[in-house]
Amino acid sequence: MKYNLHFYPKVEDDAVSAFSWYEEKAKGLGEEFLRTFYASCSKIQRNPFLYAKVSDEQRRKLLKRFPYAVYYRVIDKDIIIFGLFHCARNPATIEDTLRDRNKN
């Protein structure tokens, strides 16, 4: 089955913030972060049920090399990416943010 990939609008903000932080640390590292993020999204699109549920129908895929996770939900033929968060963030804060984003 082919799944359509959609991004919640604030995910762009999440990605840009991480890109900026990594790019500040080393030129080109931000670009590598974005490539890793989009490659992870492609993997999710190919096999969305491969990754573990973290709450209700919310799933998470960890990025390689970077301490970030992509949070998403599968609804029919659609995959909605709701968040891109640093793994050191408070899990309760991540849950609250995801809950708010899933309401809309």
N, CA, C and O atoms as CSV, one atom per row, in Angstrom:
chain,resi,resn,atom,element,x,y,z
A,1,MET,N,N,0.848,-1.187,0.000
A,1,MET,CA,C,0.000,0.000,0.000
A,1,MET,C,C,0.887,1.243,0.000
A,1,MET,O,O,1.889,1.305,0.713
A,2,LYS,N,N,0.514,2.208,-0.792
A,2,LYS,CA,C,1.249,3.474,-0.854
A,2,LYS,C,C,0.616,4.460,0.130
A,2,LYS,O,O,-0.601,4.644,0.152
A,3,TYR,N,N,1.457,5.079,0.930
A,3,TYR,CA,C,0.995,6.046,1.924
A,3,TYR,C,C,1.395,7.454,1.505
A,3,TYR,O,O,2.473,7.670,0.952
A,4,ASN,N,N,0.515,8.400,1.777
A,4,ASN,CA,C,0.797,9.817,1.523
A,4,ASN,C,C,1.417,10.405,2.775
A,4,ASN,O,O,0.944,10.161,3.885
A,5,LEU,N,N,2.463,11.172,2.600
A,5,LEU,CA,C,3.182,11.770,3.718
A,5,LEU,C,C,2.784,13.238,3.858
A,5,LEU,O,O,2.820,13.994,2.887
A,6,HIS,N,N,2.404,13.634,5.072
A,6,HIS,CA,C,2.018,15.013,5.364
A,6,HIS,C,C,2.778,15.484,6.598
A,6,HIS,O,O,3.061,14.701,7.505
A,7,PHE,N,N,3.099,16.759,6.618
A,7,PHE,CA,C,3.816,17.338,7.757
A,7,PHE,C,C,2.932,18.370,8.448
A,7,PHE,O,O,2.395,19.274,7.809
A,8,TYR,N,N,2.791,18.221,9.762
A,8,TYR,CA,C,2.123,19.248,10.553
A,8,TYR,C,C,2.958,20.521,10.398
A,8,TYR,O,O,4.187,20.446,10.416
A,9,PRO,N,N,2.323,21.690,10.248
A,9,PRO,CA,C,3.081,22.922,9.963
A,9,PRO,C,C,4.235,23.222,10.927
A,9,PRO,O,O,5.264,23.743,10.495
A,10,LYS,N,N,4.095,22.914,12.196
A,10,LYS,CA,C,5.152,23.255,13.159
A,10,LYS,C,C,6.375,22.346,13.047
A,10,LYS,O,O,7.419,22.642,13.629
A,11,VAL,N,N,6.258,21.254,12.313
A,11,VAL,CA,C,7.411,20.374,12.128
A,11,VAL,C,C,8.507,21.112,11.371
A,11,VAL,O,O,9.693,20.892,11.616
A,12,GLU,N,N,8.112,21.983,10.455
A,12,GLU,CA,C,9.104,22.794,9.739
A,12,GLU,C,C,9.894,23.648,10.734
A,12,GLU,O,O,11.114,23.765,10.619
A,13,ASP,N,N,9.208,24.240,11.702
A,13,ASP,CA,C,9.895,25.027,12.736
A,13,ASP,C,C,10.857,24.148,13.535
A,13,ASP,O,O,11.978,24.555,13.841
A,14,ASP,N,N,10.399,22.926,13.870
A,14,ASP,CA,C,11.252,21.986,14.610
A,14,ASP,C,C,12.522,21.693,13.809
A,14,ASP,O,O,13.625,21.708,14.356
A,15,ALA,N,N,12.360,21.430,12.518
A,15,ALA,CA,C,13.497,21.083,11.663
A,15,ALA,C,C,14.436,22.274,11.467
A,15,ALA,O,O,15.656,22.110,11.499
A,16,VAL,N,N,13.883,23.458,11.268
A,16,VAL,CA,C,14.712,24.658,11.063
A,16,VAL,C,C,15.511,24.977,12.322
A,16,VAL,O,O,16.679,25.355,12.232
A,17,SER,N,N,14.903,24.830,13.481
A,17,SER,CA,C,15.621,25.079,14.742
A,17,SER,C,C,16.800,24.128,14.894
A,17,SER,O,O,17.903,24.548,15.244
A,18,ALA,N,N,16.566,22.848,14.631
A,18,ALA,CA,C,17.641,21.863,14.743
A,18,ALA,C,C,18.722,22.125,13.690
A,18,ALA,O,O,19.915,22.058,13.986
A,19,PHE,N,N,18.295,22.422,12.465
A,19,PHE,CA,C,19.240,22.739,11.393
A,19,PHE,C,C,20.148,23.896,11.821
A,19,PHE,O,O,21.370,23.806,11.700
A,20,SER,N,N,19.556,24.967,12.316
A,20,SER,CA,C,20.331,26.150,12.714
A,20,SER,C,C,21.329,25.814,13.810
A,20,SER,O,O,22.479,26.251,13.759
A,21,TRP,N,N,20.901,25.050,14.789
A,21,TRP,CA,C,21.774,24.691,15.908
A,21,TRP,C,C,22.969,23.890,15.400
A,21,TRP,O,O,24.109,24.184,15.759
A,22,TYR,N,N,22.717,22.875,14.564
A,22,TYR,CA,C,23.810,22.045,14.051
A,22,TYR,C,C,24.707,22.818,13.091
A,22,TYR,O,O,25.922,22.621,13.087
A,23,GLU,N,N,24.132,23.679,12.293
A,23,GLU,CA,C,24.915,24.454,11.334
A,23,GLU,C,C,25.847,25.414,12.066
A,23,GLU,O,O,26.946,25.697,11.589
A,24,GLU,N,N,25.413,25.918,13.227
A,24,GLU,CA,C,26.244,26.787,14.058
A,24,GLU,C,C,27.450,26.028,14.602
A,24,GLU,O,O,28.541,26.583,14.734
A,25,LYS,N,N,27.237,24.753,14.916
A,25,LYS,CA,C,28.309,23.936,15.489
A,25,LYS,C,C,29.368,23.581,14.446
A,25,LYS,O,O,30.564,23.603,14.737
A,26,ALA,N,N,28.928,23.256,13.236
A,26,ALA,CA,C,29.877,22.910,12.170
A,26,ALA,C,C,29.194,23.096,10.822
A,26,ALA,O,O,28.099,22.584,10.589
A,27,LYS,N,N,29.853,23.832,9.943
A,27,LYS,CA,C,29.284,24.080,8.622
A,27,LYS,C,C,29.002,22.750,7.923
A,27,LYS,O,O,29.865,21.875,7.855
A,28,GLY,N,N,27.792,22.615,7.410
A,28,GLY,CA,C,27.400,21.401,6.703
A,28,GLY,C,C,26.688,20.378,7.584
A,28,GLY,O,O,26.002,19.491,7.075
A,29,LEU,N,N,26.846,20.499,8.901
A,29,LEU,CA,C,26.217,19.543,9.809
A,29,LEU,C,C,24.691,19.707,9.821
A,29,LEU,O,O,23.958,18.729,9.970
A,30,GLY,N,N,24.229,20.929,9.666
A,30,GLY,CA,C,22.789,21.176,9.586
A,30,GLY,C,C,22.190,20.521,8.355
A,30,GLY,O,O,21.103,19.945,8.410
A,31,GLU,N,N,22.913,20.614,7.236
A,31,GLU,CA,C,22.458,19.963,6.003
A,31,GLU,C,C,22.393,18.450,6.186
A,31,GLU,O,O,21.454,17.803,5.722
A,32,GLU,N,N,23.381,17.896,6.856
A,32,GLU,CA,C,23.389,16.457,7.106
A,32,GLU,C,C,22.206,16.065,8.004
A,32,GLU,O,O,21.587,15.018,7.811
A,33,PHE,N,N,21.910,16.910,8.973
A,33,PHE,CA,C,20.750,16.655,9.839
A,33,PHE,C,C,19.471,16.592,9.001
A,33,PHE,O,O,18.669,15.671,9.154
A,34,LEU,N,N,19.287,17.570,8.119
A,34,LEU,CA,C,18.071,17.588,7.290
A,34,LEU,C,C,17.999,16.370,6.371
A,34,LEU,O,O,16.926,15.793,6.193
A,35,ARG,N,N,19.120,15.978,5.793
A,35,ARG,CA,C,19.128,14.780,4.945
A,35,ARG,C,C,18.715,13.549,5.756
A,35,ARG,O,O,17.947,12.710,5.285
A,36,THR,N,N,19.234,13.455,6.972
A,36,THR,CA,C,18.893,12.331,7.845
A,36,THR,C,C,17.415,12.356,8.204
A,36,THR,O,O,16.762,11.313,8.217
A,37,PHE,N,N,16.889,13.525,8.492
A,37,PHE,CA,C,15.469,13.670,8.832
A,37,PHE,C,C,14.583,13.224,7.666
A,37,PHE,O,O,13.660,12.430,7.850
A,38,TYR,N,N,14.867,13.737,6.469
A,38,TYR,CA,C,14.034,13.393,5.316
A,38,TYR,C,C,14.203,11.925,4.903
A,38,TYR,O,O,13.256,11.306,4.417
A,39,ALA,N,N,15.393,11.374,5.091
A,39,ALA,CA,C,15.587,9.940,4.820
A,39,ALA,C,C,14.750,9.112,5.794
A,39,ALA,O,O,14.168,8.098,5.408
A,40,SER,N,N,14.689,9.538,7.042
A,40,SER,CA,C,13.860,8.843,8.036
A,40,SER,C,C,12.387,8.918,7.663
A,40,SER,O,O,11.652,7.944,7.825
A,41,CYS,N,N,11.960,10.057,7.172
A,41,CYS,CA,C,10.562,10.210,6.744
A,41,CYS,C,C,10.252,9.284,5.577
A,41,CYS,O,O,9.157,8.726,5.501
A,42,SER,N,N,11.201,9.119,4.672
A,42,SER,CA,C,11.014,8.199,3.543
A,42,SER,C,C,10.889,6.761,4.026
A,42,SER,O,O,10.081,5.992,3.505
A,43,LYS,N,N,11.691,6.400,5.024
A,43,LYS,CA,C,11.611,5.051,5.587
A,43,LYS,C,C,10.256,4.831,6.261
A,43,LYS,O,O,9.659,3.761,6.146
A,44,ILE,N,N,9.787,5.848,6.957
A,44,ILE,CA,C,8.461,5.761,7.585
A,44,ILE,C,C,7.405,5.553,6.511
A,44,ILE,O,O,6.507,4.725,6.671
A,45,GLN,N,N,7.507,6.294,5.426
A,45,GLN,CA,C,6.519,6.206,4.348
A,45,GLN,C,C,6.501,4.803,3.725
A,45,GLN,O,O,5.436,4.301,3.366
A,46,ARG,N,N,7.654,4.181,3.598
A,46,ARG,CA,C,7.722,2.851,3.000
A,46,ARG,C,C,7.137,1.771,3.914
A,46,ARG,O,O,6.516,0.821,3.436
A,47,ASN,N,N,7.337,1.915,5.227
A,47,ASN,CA,C,6.858,0.901,6.168
A,47,ASN,C,C,6.482,1.557,7.496
A,47,ASN,O,O,7.232,1.448,8.466
A,48,PRO,N,N,5.333,2.236,7.556
A,48,PRO,CA,C,4.984,3.018,8.732
A,48,PRO,C,C,4.720,2.211,9.998
A,48,PRO,O,O,4.802,2.753,11.100
A,49,PHE,N,N,4.406,0.929,9.860
A,49,PHE,CA,C,4.083,0.129,11.041
A,49,PHE,C,C,5.301,-0.570,11.632
A,49,PHE,O,O,5.180,-1.338,12.586
A,50,LEU,N,N,6.464,-0.306,11.070
A,50,LEU,CA,C,7.703,-0.902,11.558
A,50,LEU,C,C,8.128,-0.320,12.908
A,50,LEU,O,O,8.767,-1.003,13.708
A,51,TYR,N,N,7.781,0.912,13.150
A,51,TYR,CA,C,8.283,1.625,14.325
A,51,TYR,C,C,7.274,1.578,15.474
A,51,TYR,O,O,6.063,1.520,15.266
A,52,ALA,N,N,7.808,1.604,16.671
A,52,ALA,CA,C,7.023,1.370,17.881
A,52,ALA,C,C,5.996,2.462,18.169
A,52,ALA,O,O,6.215,3.644,17.901
A,53,LYS,N,N,4.867,2.023,18.725
A,53,LYS,CA,C,3.877,2.968,19.244
A,53,LYS,C,C,4.402,3.483,20.575
A,53,LYS,O,O,4.939,2.726,21.383
A,54,VAL,N,N,4.238,4.784,20.788
A,54,VAL,CA,C,4.658,5.360,22.065
A,54,VAL,C,C,3.468,5.787,22.899
A,54,VAL,O,O,3.575,5.901,24.120
A,55,SER,N,N,2.337,6.025,22.257
A,55,SER,CA,C,1.099,6.320,22.969
A,55,SER,C,C,-0.045,6.282,21.969
A,55,SER,O,O,0.082,6.759,20.842
A,56,ASP,N,N,-1.148,5.715,22.390
A,56,ASP,CA,C,-2.309,5.561,21.511
A,56,ASP,C,C,-1.860,5.076,20.134
A,56,ASP,O,O,-1.301,3.986,20.007
A,57,GLU,N,N,-2.100,5.872,19.126
A,57,GLU,CA,C,-1.701,5.512,17.761
A,57,GLU,C,C,-0.452,6.264,17.315
A,57,GLU,O,O,-0.059,6.189,16.150
A,58,GLN,N,N,0.163,6.980,18.230
A,58,GLN,CA,C,1.367,7.760,17.926
A,58,GLN,C,C,2.570,6.823,17.850
A,58,GLN,O,O,2.756,5.971,18.719
A,59,ARG,N,N,3.381,6.983,16.811
A,59,ARG,CA,C,4.586,6.172,16.634
A,59,ARG,C,C,5.821,7.070,16.612
A,59,ARG,O,O,5.733,8.283,16.417
A,60,ARG,N,N,6.982,6.428,16.821
A,60,ARG,CA,C,8.228,7.199,16.876
A,60,ARG,C,C,9.323,6.460,16.127
A,60,ARG,O,O,9.480,5.246,16.251
A,61,LYS,N,N,10.081,7.231,15.339
A,61,LYS,CA,C,11.281,6.699,14.701
A,61,LYS,C,C,12.461,7.558,15.120
A,61,LYS,O,O,12.436,8.782,14.993
A,62,LEU,N,N,13.488,6.897,15.617
A,62,LEU,CA,C,14.698,7.601,16.021
A,62,LEU,C,C,15.566,7.874,14.800
A,62,LEU,O,O,15.675,7.032,13.908
A,63,LEU,N,N,16.183,9.052,14.761
A,63,LEU,CA,C,17.092,9.384,13.672
A,63,LEU,C,C,18.445,8.726,13.922
A,63,LEU,O,O,18.856,8.541,15.068
A,64,LYS,N,N,19.119,8.380,12.852
A,64,LYS,CA,C,20.483,7.864,12.981
A,64,LYS,C,C,21.429,9.042,13.178
A,64,LYS,O,O,21.259,10.100,12.573
A,65,ARG,N,N,22.403,8.848,14.010
A,65,ARG,CA,C,23.482,9.796,14.290
A,65,ARG,C,C,23.067,11.004,15.116
A,65,ARG,O,O,23.887,11.535,15.865
A,66,PHE,N,N,21.848,11.447,15.007
A,66,PHE,CA,C,21.393,12.629,15.728
A,66,PHE,C,C,20.392,12.205,16.816
A,66,PHE,O,O,19.585,11.301,16.598
A,67,PRO,N,N,20.446,12.856,17.981
A,67,PRO,CA,C,19.559,12.464,19.083
A,67,PRO,C,C,18.156,13.062,18.952
A,67,PRO,O,O,17.684,13.763,19.847
A,68,TYR,N,N,17.510,12.783,17.848
A,68,TYR,CA,C,16.166,13.291,17.570
A,68,TYR,C,C,15.246,12.134,17.232
A,68,TYR,O,O,15.691,11.061,16.825
A,69,ALA,N,N,13.951,12.374,17.409
A,69,ALA,CA,C,12.944,11.381,17.056
A,69,ALA,C,C,11.834,12.058,16.259
A,69,ALA,O,O,11.467,13.205,16.514
A,70,VAL,N,N,11.312,11.313,15.287
A,70,VAL,CA,C,10.184,11.753,14.472
A,70,VAL,C,C,8.941,11.083,15.043
A,70,VAL,O,O,8.909,9.865,15.218
A,71,TYR,N,N,7.929,11.873,15.330
A,71,TYR,CA,C,6.660,11.360,15.861
A,71,TYR,C,C,5.601,11.495,14.776
A,71,TYR,O,O,5.474,12.539,14.136
A,72,TYR,N,N,4.847,10.423,14.585
A,72,TYR,CA,C,3.870,10.426,13.500
A,72,TYR,C,C,2.689,9.532,13.836
A,72,TYR,O,O,2.703,8.777,14.809
A,73,ARG,N,N,1.673,9.643,13.003
A,73,ARG,CA,C,0.460,8.844,13.138
A,73,ARG,C,C,0.024,8.400,11.746
A,73,ARG,O,O,0.142,9.149,10.777
A,74,VAL,N,N,-0.481,7.174,11.661
A,74,VAL,CA,C,-1.000,6.643,10.399
A,74,VAL,C,C,-2.522,6.689,10.477
A,74,VAL,O,O,-3.132,6.108,11.375
A,75,ILE,N,N,-3.121,7.391,9.518
A,75,ILE,CA,C,-4.576,7.508,9.448
A,75,ILE,C,C,-4.978,7.127,8.023
A,75,ILE,O,O,-4.742,7.875,7.074
A,76,ASP,N,N,-5.587,5.955,7.896
A,76,ASP,CA,C,-5.962,5.405,6.592
A,76,ASP,C,C,-4.711,5.297,5.711
A,76,ASP,O,O,-3.780,4.561,6.037
A,77,LYS,N,N,-4.694,6.034,4.596
A,77,LYS,CA,C,-3.547,5.990,3.685
A,77,LYS,C,C,-2.603,7.171,3.890
A,77,LYS,O,O,-1.722,7.420,3.067
A,78,ASP,N,N,-2.791,7.890,4.981
A,78,ASP,CA,C,-1.986,9.077,5.250
A,78,ASP,C,C,-1.084,8.873,6.458
A,78,ASP,O,O,-1.470,8.256,7.451
A,79,ILE,N,N,0.118,9.403,6.349
A,79,ILE,CA,C,1.049,9.456,7.470
A,79,ILE,C,C,1.223,10.930,7.789
A,79,ILE,O,O,1.623,11.719,6.932
A,80,ILE,N,N,0.920,11.294,9.019
A,80,ILE,CA,C,1.068,12.687,9.432
A,80,ILE,C,C,2.221,12.774,10.420
A,80,ILE,O,O,2.185,12.167,11.490
A,81,ILE,N,N,3.248,13.540,10.045
A,81,ILE,CA,C,4.388,13.770,10.919
A,81,ILE,C,C,3.992,14.937,11.823
A,81,ILE,O,O,3.743,16.047,11.351
A,82,PHE,N,N,3.937,14.669,13.131
A,82,PHE,CA,C,3.498,15.688,14.081
A,82,PHE,C,C,4.638,16.366,14.823
A,82,PHE,O,O,4.463,17.459,15.362
A,83,GLY,N,N,5.798,15.733,14.856
A,83,GLY,CA,C,6.868,16.356,15.622
A,83,GLY,C,C,8.234,15.800,15.305
A,83,GLY,O,O,8.385,14.664,14.855
A,84,LEU,N,N,9.220,16.629,15.551
A,84,LEU,CA,C,10.634,16.285,15.460
A,84,LEU,C,C,11.258,16.875,16.714
A,84,LEU,O,O,11.441,18.088,16.814
A,85,PHE,N,N,11.582,16.013,17.668
A,85,PHE,CA,C,12.030,16.498,18.969
A,85,PHE,C,C,13.353,15.875,19.379
A,85,PHE,O,O,13.647,14.723,19.059
A,86,HIS,N,N,14.144,16.666,20.099
A,86,HIS,CA,C,15.387,16.181,20.677
A,86,HIS,C,C,15.034,15.170,21.764
A,86,HIS,O,O,14.113,15.390,22.550
A,87,CYS,N,N,15.764,14.074,21.802
A,87,CYS,CA,C,15.452,12.991,22.746
A,87,CYS,C,C,15.728,13.343,24.207
A,87,CYS,O,O,15.273,12.638,25.107
A,88,ALA,N,N,16.463,14.417,24.448
A,88,ALA,CA,C,16.738,14.815,25.827
A,88,ALA,C,C,15.606,15.658,26.431
A,88,ALA,O,O,15.633,15.981,27.618
A,89,ARG,N,N,14.622,16.007,25.613
A,89,ARG,CA,C,13.491,16.785,26.131
A,89,ARG,C,C,12.688,15.955,27.105
A,89,ARG,O,O,12.665,14.726,27.032
A,90,ASN,N,N,12.043,16.632,27.998
A,90,ASN,CA,C,11.182,15.980,28.982
A,90,ASN,C,C,10.057,15.246,28.244
A,90,ASN,O,O,9.322,15.865,27.474
A,91,PRO,N,N,9.914,13.932,28.471
A,91,PRO,CA,C,8.862,13.175,27.786
A,91,PRO,C,C,7.456,13.738,28.017
A,91,PRO,O,O,6.606,13.662,27.129
A,92,ALA,N,N,7.212,14.291,29.179
A,92,ALA,CA,C,5.898,14.875,29.455
A,92,ALA,C,C,5.657,16.097,28.564
A,92,ALA,O,O,4.539,16.307,28.093
A,93,THR,N,N,6.680,16.886,28.336
A,93,THR,CA,C,6.568,18.052,27.462
A,93,THR,C,C,6.296,17.615,26.025
A,93,THR,O,O,5.471,18.210,25.332
A,94,ILE,N,N,6.995,16.574,25.587
A,94,ILE,CA,C,6.775,16.053,24.237
A,94,ILE,C,C,5.341,15.554,24.109
A,94,ILE,O,O,4.670,15.855,23.122
A,95,GLU,N,N,4.863,14.794,25.095
A,95,GLU,CA,C,3.486,14.284,25.066
A,95,GLU,C,C,2.468,15.404,25.000
A,95,GLU,O,O,1.509,15.336,24.232
A,96,ASP,N,N,2.675,16.443,25.810
A,96,ASP,CA,C,1.747,17.588,25.807
A,96,ASP,C,C,1.733,18.272,24.440
A,96,ASP,O,O,0.668,18.600,23.918
A,97,THR,N,N,2.904,18.484,23.868
A,97,THR,CA,C,3.001,19.133,22.558
A,97,THR,C,C,2.321,18.282,21.492
A,97,THR,O,O,1.577,18.805,20.663
A,98,LEU,N,N,2.567,16.988,21.506
A,98,LEU,CA,C,1.947,16.098,20.526
A,98,LEU,C,C,0.429,16.058,20.700
A,98,LEU,O,O,-0.310,16.044,19.716
A,99,ARG,N,N,-0.022,16.040,21.919
A,99,ARG,CA,C,-1.468,16.039,22.176
A,99,ARG,C,C,-2.103,17.304,21.602
A,99,ARG,O,O,-3.155,17.237,20.967
A,100,ASP,N,N,-1.473,18.448,21.819
A,100,ASP,CA,C,-1.981,19.706,21.280
A,100,ASP,C,C,-1.988,19.683,19.749
A,100,ASP,O,O,-2.952,20.129,19.126
A,101,ARG,N,N,-0.930,19.172,19.153
A,101,ARG,CA,C,-0.837,19.136,17.687
A,101,ARG,C,C,-1.839,18.151,17.100
A,101,ARG,O,O,-2.355,18.378,16.005
A,102,ASN,N,N,-2.121,17.070,17.800
A,102,ASN,CA,C,-3.075,16.078,17.295
A,102,ASN,C,C,-4.513,16.547,17.379
A,102,ASN,O,O,-5.382,15.992,16.707
A,103,LYS,N,N,-4.779,17.554,18.188
A,103,LYS,CA,C,-6.140,18.104,18.299
A,103,LYS,C,C,-6.551,18.845,17.041
A,103,LYS,O,O,-7.721,18.847,16.657
A,104,ASN,N,N,-5.578,19.472,16.408
A,104,ASN,CA,C,-5.859,20.330,15.246
A,104,ASN,C,C,-5.990,19.559,13.968
A,104,ASN,O,O,-6.225,20.147,12.913
